[in-house]
Amino acid sequence: MSSGARFTPKDNDVILTLSMMQSFAMRLLLLVFHIIVTLSMIGVILLQKAESMSAGLSSSSGGSMFSARGSKNFLTRTTSVLAAIFLATNFLLALSAKNQHVFSKDELKKEDSRNLEIKQKVR
């Protein structure tokens, strides 16, 4: 580009800054991670319920990981870890939503009138 050339956006152009794209990408990544954690936690809780029902049927004793007692401890710990991650991602998603500005109808009308004034001045 020469020193005299300037970029002038057209009416329908959407200009996204690098920070806006990075912010959107981080929120999207966090949301996808949050959904994965949520589905994993649901699965572990359902497994825990199934294990507790079948624990009465088995007569094995001992504390190995593959016994009813060992798997119960493992599933309980996994549920606790997933719940902590779930709460942390909830908190981070709430913070990112707080920083996102949502325009009211009045603000949008003012912005539209400003854009119309600028268009009329340019012509």
Buried (B, 14 or more C-beta within 10 A) or exposed (E): EEEEEEEEEEEEEEEEEEEEEEBEEEBEEBBEBBEEBBEBBEEBBEBBEEBEEEBEEEEEEEEEEEBBBBBBEBBEEBBEBBBEBBEEBEEBBEEBEEEEEEEEEEEEEEEEEEEEEEEEEEE
